[in-house]
Amino acid sequence: MNVARYVPILAWLPRYDRSWLTFDAIAGLTLWGLVVPEGMAYAGIAGLPPQAGLYTLVASLLIYALLGTSRHLSVGGTSATAALLASSVAAALVASASATASDPQTYATYAAAFVLVTGLVFLVAGIARMGFITQFLSKPVMDGFVVGLAIFVVVGQLNKLFGVEKTEGNTVEKLLGIIRELPQANLATVAVGAAALLALALLPRGSRRIPAGLAVLFGAIILSAALGLEDRGVAVVGALPAGLPVPAIPSVPIADLLGMVLPAIGVLLVAFSESLGVAHEFAEKHGYEVDPDQELNAHAVVNIASGLFGGMLAAGGMSSSAVKEGAGARSQVSNLVAWAATIVTLLFLTPLFTSLPEAVLAALIIHAVWHILSSRKLLRLRKEAPVEVWFGVLALAGVVFIDVLQGMMIGLLASLAFVVYRSSRPHLSSLGRVPGAPGAYSDLARHPEDVPVPGVLIARLDAPMYYANALTARDRLKAMVREATPPPSAVVLDAEGQDDLDITSAEVLKGLFTELRASGIEIYVANVHAPVLERARATGVLEVADHVLPTVELAVRAAEEKGRGGRSP
């Protein structure tokens, strides 16, 4: 067995260019400066204590460096996975007959269990080599879902930003609840949150080299301790446990674990789509390949370890990956540097976070997702894909008015339904000879300069025939025969686009060919691939087709010769 296939670091580390070390070290420390405050903030989205974000980094930074195939992807907690975790755990607790939803320890146990189940789902997908699975989510659905998720995340942080009670319900209900609570807002909390947002926006304009998140984080800690903000009613993080996480298997009933499998599949679709998209973007930019199947394996082990450590869902994130690449990362050695710095943080630096205002964590989250809201993704898609953009709108509305996973499923099912609808109504082209190009044929409707072949209808199905569109294709071909002027004495069916033949399509073709032959029309089939030919022979389609020829040109010549009274092949 090729061990390096499953542990890619064994292949690239021996060939590591030592001149890259300085770049990777700087990028790793820069990455640490971003992911530590973000990880703590994203833990708040997931409904977990801040240290859960750091425990996630302990697993993700090291394991992805060992198992990942992207040089630049940064895997860890993201706003999307944190929101998905919160939504999924809340649903699992509601469905559970044995858990108490209001108990923080129970919530943390179920969160760890869900992360573990998601890791196992990733592992099954990796073993089955299902790296193609991301193709089930179209770009409009992903864009709409991500925008809805950004709104969900921002609204979920407003109570911390204003220092008011958290409200329940969907995103709209939460927003209305926050608005009703505004008269009770803590002014000191509002000032802290507003100042943090302003600093996060302005610091990068002064210098891109300043790790704005880390600067705001430690600046807020210093000010909070110096001004005694906790005594002014500003909620702070409080004491964090020092030391490394201890692996533990969460104790959750089997029935509840099984109930987590379906939402875990939804998480896989969303999280892996985002991860693989980011990984491919940087791979294309820097000229290397990413293995989707191994990426599934890497994400599987990362999430299994994170679940055992009591961490969050982990996936590749665009913002952290872009920061890492922009800081000059050359390889996953930068991850190892960031991992070592995170270990130091957990061992020695956790007491520093005691005075950190929660409003600052909320500001970090809002700033991290604001670029999604300001990107106007759906507005651009409205011009590029006016039909498909509505699937993104459906996904967005589902997230905002129902919940996160439900929104994703609504968008996914709507786009799949559209695919089925479109494929069930295939376009049939009537072909004519291309002037000046012997043997070439193209669509007469699109190329009116083409020359029809008198007495011969040349039909090409522009999508494969299968059970869902066979009757529609048959009816369209019969209509073309009726509408042809003069009436055709032969039909040439170009089967180049057909790579398989199911039993339903075979029966439909047999009935169609029999009906056409009964009305005196010769049937010619051209460009038939070998698998289709074998299926056609086995199902009896060839018995009712007059002629099977290798090219459209030979079929047309045979039909013309037959029409002139000659002998056809």
N, C-alpha and C positions, 0 to 999 in steps of 0.2 A: 504494500500500500504506500502511496506517495503521501507521506505525512505533511510535507510542505503544501500540498493541495488544500489541506484543512487548517494548517497553521502557517499562513503566508509569511510571517516574520522570519521563519527558518530559511526562506528563499531569498528575501531581500536584505536582511541584516548583515550576512557575511559579505555582501557586495556594497555595503553602505559607504558612501563617499564622505570621508571625515571632514572635508571642507564644508559640509552642510551643517555640522554640529552647532556652530555659532547661530546660524539662522534658526535651526530647530529649537535651540535653547531659548532664544528671545521670543519666538512664536509660542513656545510652551508656557512661558511665564505670562505672556500677554493673554493667552487662552485661560490660564488660571485666574487672572484678574477679572475675566468676564464671567466664567462659569460658576465661580464660587458665589458671588452675589446673586446671579441668575438662578442657580440651583436652589438656594435658600428661598428665593422669591417664588419659584415655580412650585416648591413644596406647599406653599400657602394656597396656590390654585388647587392642588390635589387634596387639600384638607389635611395635610400632614405637618408635623413640626419641622422647622428649618433644617435640622440635622439630616432629615431624610434626603434632602437634595444633595448633601455632601456624601452620604452613603452611596447614593446613585453614582456619583463621580468616582468613588473608590472602585466600583465594579466596571463602569463603562470606559473610563480613560485607559485602564490597563488592558482589559480584555479585548477591546476593539483594536488597540495597537498590536496585539498578538494575532488576532484572527481576521481583521478587516482587510479589504483589498483596495481601499481608497487611501491615497496618501494625505488627503486634505480633509476628509469628513471628520467632524467632531460629533461623537455620539454621547448623549446624556439626556437629562430631562429637558423637555421643551414645553412651550405653552400649550401646544396641541395635545401632547401625551398627558400632561398634567390635567387638563380639562377632561380628557377622555377617561382618565383614571378616576377622577372625582365623580363623574357621571355614572360610570360603570359600577363603582363601589356603592354609591347611593342606591342604585337599582338593585344590586345584589342584597343589600341589607333590608330593603323593603320586601323583597321576595322571600327572604329567609324566615323560617319558622322558629329559629333558635337564637337569633342574634338581636342585640339591642342597639338600634341605630344611633342612639345618643351617646354611647360610651366611646370615648376617644381611643381606648385601647382596643376595643372590638373593631373600630373603624380601621385602625392601623393594621390589625391582623388581617382583615379582609382585603385591605389594599395590598399588603405583601402577597397574599394568596393570589390576587388577581394578576399581579405582575408575574408571579411564578407561572400561572396558567398561560398567560400570554407568551412567556418565553418558551413553554412547551409547544404551543401552537406554532410559533416561529420554527422550532426545531423539526416538527413534523413536516412543515412546508419545505424546509431546507433539505431534509432527507428525501422528500419526494421531488426535489429539484423544481420547485414551483416559483422560480424567480420571475416568471412572466406574469405573476398574479397582479402586479400593479396596473396592468393594462385594463383591468375591469373598471377603474375609476378614470373617467375622461377628465381632460383639463378644465372644462367649464364647471364640472361637479366639484373637483378639488378646489378650484378658485372660490366658488361660492361657499363651499364648506369652510375653507380657511378664513374667509371674511366673516362668516357667521361666528366662527370660533373666536376670532379676535374681538368681536362685539361681546360675546359671552364672557371672555376673560376680563375685558375692561370693566364691564358692569359688575362682575364678581369682585373687583378690587375697590369699588367706590366706597364701600362701607369703611374700609381701612383708611382710605384717603381723607374721609370726612370725619372719622371717629364716631360713627353711628352704629346702631345695631344692624346685624346682618339680617336681610329679609329672605324669605323663601319663595319658591315658585319658578316659573320659566324666566327667561332673560327680561322680557318686557315687564313681568310682575315684579321682579327684583328692582328694576330701574324705577318703577313707580313707587315702590316701597322706600327706596333711598330718597327720592324726591320728597316724600311725606316726612321723612326723618330729618331733613336738612335743618329745620329750625333748632334741632338739638345738637347740631354739629359742634365739635370741639375746635375752637378757633386756632389753638396752638397746633393741633394735628393738621388742620387745613394748611397752615403756614408752612409746616415742615414738609408736607407732601408737595405743595406748590413749589417750594424752593428746590426740592430734589428734582422735580420734573424740569424746572428751568435750568438747573446745573447740567442735567443729562443732555439737554438740547444744546447748550452753549459750549460746553467743554470741548467736544470734538471739533467745533469751528475754530477754536484757538489752536489746537494741535491734535492731529489724529493719533499721535503716539501716546497721548495720555489715556490710560484705561479709565474712562469716565465712570463706569459702574463701580470699580474698586475705589476710586477717589471719592465718589459720593457716599459710598458705603462707610468708609472709615471716617470721612469728614462728619457724617451724621452721627456716628458713634461718639466722636470727640465732643461735638456740640451738645449731644444729648446728655452725656455725663457731666459736662461743665455747667450746663444750664438747668440740670435737674428736670428734664422734660417729663419724666414719669410722674413727678409730683404735680405737674400741670395737667394731668389727665391724658397724656400721650401714651398710648399703648406701646410697649416695647417687647422685644423677642424674649427676654428673660434668659435664665441660665441654660446653656446647651451642654449636653453630656460630652465630656472629653474622652478621647480614646477612639480606637478603631471599632467598627461594628462587628458583632459576633454573629456568625451565621446561625439561623434557626429556621426550622420548618414551621410555617404558620399552621395552627390547629383550627381547621375549618371543616364542617361536615361535608362528606362526599357529595351529597345532593347539591349543596351550595357551590362546590367546585365545578360540578358538571354544568350548573346554570351559568357559569362564567365563560364557558367555551365559546358560545355564539358571539357575545360582545367582544371577546378576545380576538375572534376572526375579523370583526369590524375594525378593531384597533390595528391589527396587522395590515389591513388594506390601507388605512390612512397613514399610519406611521411609516410603513415601508415605502409607500409611494413617495412621501416627502423625502425620506432618506436616500432612496435610489435616484430620485431626480437631482438632488444636490450632488451626490457622488458622481453621477454621469456628467454634470455640468463642469465640475473641476477636472474630471478625467479628460474630457474633450479639450479643455483649455490647455492642459499640460501634457497631452499626448501619451496617455497610458490607458489600460483597460481595467474595468471593474467587473467582477464576477457576481451576478445577481444571486446565484444559488449560494455561494459562500457568504455573501452579505446576509442572507437569511440565517445561516449558521452562526455568524458572528453576533447578530442581533439576538438570536436565541440564547446564547450563552451569557451575553450581557444581562438580559432581563431575568434569566434564571438566577444569576448571582445577585442582581439587585433585589429580587424578591426575597432571597435568603438573608440578605443584609438589612431588610426593612426599608429599602429604597423605593424609588418611583419607576414608572415606565420610562424606558430609554429609547431614543431614536436619533437619527442624524438631524441636526438643525441647520438651517441656512445661516442665521446670524452668527453663531459661534464658528461655523466652518468658514464663513467669509472673513471673520476677524483673524482666524488662524492662518488662512491663506494670505491675507493682506499683510500679516506680520512677517511673512517670509518663510513659512513652513515648507520644508522640502520632503518630509516623510513623517511617519507616525512616531518617530523619536520625540517630536514635539508633544505628543500625547503623554509619553512616558515622563517627560519633564513636568507637565501639568499635573500628572498623577502624583509624582513625588511631592510637589508643592501642596497638593490637597491633603496628603498624609501628614505633612508637617502642620497644616492648619488644624486637622482633627486632634493631633497629639498635643499641640502647644498653644493654639491661637483661639480656641473656642471661647475662653472667658472674655475676649474682646467684644463679642457680639451681644453680651448681656443687655447693654443700653441701646441697642439698635432699634429705632422706631419702626413699627410695622408699616407706617405710612410710607417710609422710604422703600421698603420691599414692594409695596403696591406701586409706587412710582417707577421702580425698575421694571416691573412687569408691564405696566401701561406703555412705557417708553419702548420696550422690546417689541410689542405687537403693533405699535402705532403706524409703522411703515406699511403694514398690511392694509390698514384702513385708508391710508393716504395714497395707496397705489392705484386705486380706481380700476382694479382688474376687470370687474364685470362690465364697467362702462366701455372699456376697450373691446371686450368680447362682443358687446352688443352690435358693433359694426362688422367684426370679423366673422361671427357665427350667430346670426340673429335668432335662429331656432334653438341651438344648443345652449345659448346663454340662459334660457329659461330653466334648464335643469340646474344650473348653478344657483339661480334665484330660489328654486324650490329647496335646494340643500340649505341655503342661507336661512330661508324662512323656517325650515324645520328645526334648525339649531336654535333660532331665536324664540320661536313660539312653542316648541315642544322640548327637545333636549338634544344633546350633542350627537349621540349615536343614532338616534331616530332621524336627525337631519341628514346625516351621512347616508343612511339606508334609503331615505326618500329620494335623494339625488341619484344614488346608484341605481335603484329600481326604475326611476324615470328614464335614465339614459339607456339602460338595458332594454326597456320597453320600446324606446325609439329605434334602437338597433334592430330589434325584431320586426318592428313595423316597417322600417325601411327595407330590410332584406326580404320581407314578404311581398314586396312590390317591385320586383326587378325590372330594369329597363331592357327592352328588346330593341336592338338596332336593325334597321333595314339597310343592307350594304349595297354599294355600287362600285364599279371599277374606278380607280384613281387614274385620271388622264396622265399619260406620260410615265407611268410606273407599272409595267407589265406584271401581273400576278398580285397586285396590291389592291385591297378593298378597304373602304371606310364607310362611316355612317352617312347616309344620304341627307339626313336631317341637319347634320352639322356641316356637311360639305356639299352644298347644292351643285357644285361644279362636277361632282362625280357622275358617272354614267350608269343608269340602271341597266340590268341585263333583261331584255324582253323575254317574258314567259318564265323567268326564273326569280323566285323570291329567295334572297339570301338573308337569313336571320341569324343574329348573334346575341346570345344572352350575356348581358354585361355584368352579371353576378352569378355565382354557382346556383344551380337548381337543387333544392332540397325540399323536404316534406312540407315546410311552412310556405313555400312560394311556388310549388309545382303547379297547382291549379291556376294560380294567377298567370304564370308564364304560359300555360296551355291556352287560356282564354285570350291572352294578348296575341299569341301566334295565330290563332284562328281568326281573330279580328284583322290582323295584317293580311291574311289570305283573302278575306272577304273584300277588303278595301283596295287590294292591288288592281291596277289598271295597266295593261289588260290582265285578266285572270291568269294566274300562274299555272303552268303545266308541271312545274317541279319546285320543290322547296329544298334549299340547301341550308342545313343547320350547322353553324360553326360552333363546335363544342370545346374550343381551346380553353375557355375559362372554367371548365368542369374538371375537377380532380378526383371526384368520387361520385357514386350513384347509390342513393338509398332506395329501399324497396318501394316507398311511396312514389318517388320520382320515376322509377322504372315502370310502375303500373300506369302512371299518367302518360308517359311517353308511348307505351304500347297502345293505349287507347287512342291517343292523338294520331299516331302513325297509321293505325288501322282505319280511322275515320277519313284521313286525307287520302289514303290509297283507294278507299271505296268511292271517293269522288273523282278518281282519275288522276290524282297528283302523285308524281314520283317523289320518293324521299331519299335525299342524299345527306349523309352525315360526314363532316370533315373535322380534322384536327382532334381526333379522339385519343386521349392519353391511355396508356396501357392498363392502369387499374380500372378506368371507366369501361374500357373495352371488355375486360374480363367480367365485370359485373353485368354489363349489357348482355353478354353471351350467356351468363348463368341465369339471368332473369327472363330471357326470351325476347329482349328488345330487338336484338339483331334479326330475329325471325320476321319482324314486321318492317324493318328498314330495308329499302331496296338496295342501297349502295353505301359502303363505308370507304372513304378515301382519305389519304394522308393530308391533303391541303384543300383549301377552298377553291383555288384555281383549277385543280384537277376535277373537283366536283362540278364546278360551273361548266367546264368544257364538256364533261360527260353529259350533263343535262342539256346543253345546247346541241350536242350531237344526237342525243336521243330525240330532241324536239325536231331535228331536221330529218329524222327517220333513219339515222345511223345506228351503229351498234355501240352501246355504252359498256364500260368495263363492268 
